[in-house]
Each structure stands twice: as structure tokens, then as C-alpha cells.
Amino acid sequence: ECAVVTHHKLEQGDDGALKPAGELAEPLIVRPTSETIIGESMSRWTSSYRDLPILLNQWANVVRWEMRTRMFLRTSEFLWQEGHTAHATKEEAEQRTLQMLDLYTDFVENFLAMPVVKGEKTESERFPGADNTTCIEAMMQDKRALQAGTSHFLGQNFAKSSEIKFQSEEGKEEYAWTTSWGTSTRMIGGMIMVHSDDDGLVVPPKVAPAHVVILPIVKKGADNSKILGAAEELKKDLSAKDYHGRKVNVEIDGRDIGGARGWEWVKKGIPIRVELGPRDIENGSVFMARRDKAPNEKESMDRDTFVENIAGILDGIQDALFNRALAYREKNTFTIDSKDEFYDIYRKAKGVNNGAFVMAHWCGSPGCEDKIKQDLSVTIRCIPFDSPEQGGQCICCQAPSSKRVLFAKAY
């Protein structure tokens, strides 16, 4: 949905109301995406096969006319990362399309700990002008789907409209084959919705700004120098450890505000909280709590063992978050062949229960796809790459079908 500017000023009428004035000669569409800008530039940069491939990546703010905004997920203006490439051959462009989808999958699964389904969009869900759109879909805790990234094979469509031409090695004039791909700040919203709980934010260690908070047990008016010194030493030892190419980042919170201090860090989602008191120092131990477990679930550990194994403990939290999200998705993914059962699973969805992921047969008809969308507000999220060839009947019209697709309600 585009934000379209038609007038360049407002004037106050006799009734005091502001009314449009100064109509533009042609409407101005405010940057919904960059294909037109990039395409025009590529047409000037490309004359020979030696100029290809062109591989561009940028971060930019874009604007969409969202009728109902949702924080991180659907805002009127948002930051995204987008890429645009031009190639001499179809095969090279198709390979780049899948390469970028794999890159997004790696980031979302291995850093954000969000399991995704990779697949191809139906024709009606493709990016306008694309020959093919591929995507990754993640399940949120309300069982809705979130499109976490897309990669488009644009064929020669945008090259023809933007005149991106080159002289081939054989001396022939040809149109380039182009791709575009992107993801946005909705990744943050997805991470929050997949992992967080009623106690607050949960942040996977690989993207957490801080990994450990040390909470020294201090008392007002007392000499806390020994405890604070031990906390600094523990921070120094932990910070010297490597965690996937960066140091373990440690915070010390020495405020004496009782239990509220620990709860603040629970809400912030820091992966590990460590309490350090006089008895712990005397015993050479620490009292540790992991954010992937209940807030009151704590354990005492030998201090040196904790320091030496900090990377493994953080990886354990990372893996636990991914596995928990994967188990939740699998629990709420169903293979359905009955139309009545298919309709029931979504019609009964109330409140935060928005149904499920359903793998069901589809005949390929846009009419069936549209009817299900109209009846249930359910869309085909993708045709999964790993969906096997399998005979069956369309969940809507019972016509023959050769493959199951992924249905869900979505953001």
C-alpha cells in the first residue's frame, strides 16, 4: 500500500477548515521500495557483460500506507535492508535468489533462534513484477505466521521496464536478469513474539547486547568494597572469554533496591543473571539464573567452572530457545485432508488462539486460494521446498492436487 502525495500545501477555507491546494502535476509516491531507483541507475551503469554482475546492498527507510499499524510489524515508516542484483544469465540470477534466502534463514534460525519454513509464494502472493518470490515463514506464539524475509527472482521484467541492457560476449544486445531481496525491523518484532513471556523480553544470546549481569549483594551503609571488588574480578574474567567472535559482555548492577533489581533484568531479557554475596565469595561459587528458565529457578555453580563454561552455557540457552520454538511450531502444525476439519480449526480460533499452521492440498486455482482467504482470513504462506510430490484433493474444491502447501493466518 503506497503513500501518495497529490497536493503540496493546505489552505484555510471560509469555514476555517484546512483544504488541499496546490495540486501536483503528477502524484508522488513516497518510497515504498527501491526497484525503480535502482533500475534506472543500473541502466546507466551497464553496457557490457563485463559490467555484470552488479551486486548492491543498502539499508534505507521506506514508507507504507498502513491502515492499522503494529509496532515493529507494520509501521508507516520502517528501516529495512534490501539488495538488488543484475546478472548476465538466468541461472546466475536464480542462484543468487536462493543464496540470499539461505542467508536470511541462517540468520533467523542461528542468531534469532526462530525456526522457519522456506518456500515459494503463490502467483497471487508474489512481489508485483517478479517471476518468482521465495520466503521464510515463522510461527509466533499466537500461532500466526510472520514473513521474516523474502528473495525475488525478477526475471527480465524490471530490466525491460528500466532498459537495463548489455552487450553479451557474443556481441548481442540482451536484457539483464535481476533479483531483489529484503528484510526489516519486523525481525525484532518476530524475535519478541517468538521468545518473550509474561515476565518480559527474552533475547537470544547471539544477539543480546549484554550476556551476563552480576548482581552483588550490597547493603546500605556497609563496607561493600570486597563484594564489589569480587564482582569486578568476575566481570574481568568473563569478559576475557570469546563468544562467537566477540567478547562476553558483562554488566554490574550494584544498586541496593531489593528484588526490583533482579526483575528489571528479567524484563530486559538478559540471558544470565548472577547473584554474588559474601557466602558465594567464601565458597568460590556463584548463584546463577538463566532467562530461558523460570525466574526463580536458580543454581549454585563453582565460580571457575562458570567462567570456563560461559560460552557453552550461552549456547545452551540459544539452543533451548530455538528448540522450544520448534517444538511449539510442530505441536501446532497439522496435516489436514478434510475441508470441514480445515474450516473448523480456524473458525474456532478465538482471542490469542489464531488456529495453526496447516499443511493441506491445493489445486493451484487462484479462485480456491481467494475463497479460503475470504472465508477465513487464511492465506497460503508458501509452497514449502520440502513438500513432497503427493497425490491428493484440494482442500477447497476437491480437485486433484500433487502437493501440500502451508496455510495460516498472518501478520
C-alpha angles and dihedrals in degrees: 000000000000130000103228124195114205102163133041100207146014128231130200113244128213089269091056094249122130113244132185116266135166098047115210119243088237131008118266116221110206110230105288090165139338108248094107094048094044093043093054090049094048090052089061094044097049126075105127138035084246088070091061142130100041110193116190131177128178145164113223142157115246132188129226129178098237112183091198116028124208122192110262092348105066115006127156091242125022143164118248142169115233135178132199127188137179123203140184094229138042092229093056092049092049090050090052091050092057093039091059092046088054090049091053090047091052092051096045096045102035100037107024091034091226115141113220140191114231119211152121126282121237117250093261092051097047124114105268110266095015124125089211137002122201124192148172120233126198130192117235123208090262087058094247120132124245120200101226100183143348136207120193131203101207097185110203095313098103091037090058094047092047097036095239097171135158140180110251126223087262091055096254124133109241139170118247124244111236141195137189131191138173153167132190149195087291083088086075091052090048092051091050094048096045099048113018125097142192090287093060141260124004115196123190110238095240091065100028113120088218127023104194135026118198114211108195112201100239131172129211113252093011129111101260096168095110094051094044090047091052089049091053091049091050090049091050092051094046093046090056090064122094121233112187095320100322133077122262104264114222133188127196118208109190098169117131100222100125123231093345089076094063093044091054089060092044089056091048089056098233107174099229133027119193124194115202121190137160093271092051091052091048092049095042091239142117131217108229136191126187121214092221088065133058113295093241093049103102134156137198116236135182106262097229092044089052092051095046093048100040094112091051092048091051091048088050090057091046092051093044092055092049094046092047091052091046092050090049091052093047091048090054099041116095136186107221132181100168117089091208091052090046093053093043095055091059100033090056092052109114134171112342092351103092098172121256148275107285127195107205139153120266125189095215095252116140086209093063091044091052094046092055090048092050095045100043110010085242122137137190100258094191147321098253116232090225095050103120126226103265132159118238146122128280111260089227108038103010091235116147116284132185102197143030121239132199117258125188146137109261146195 
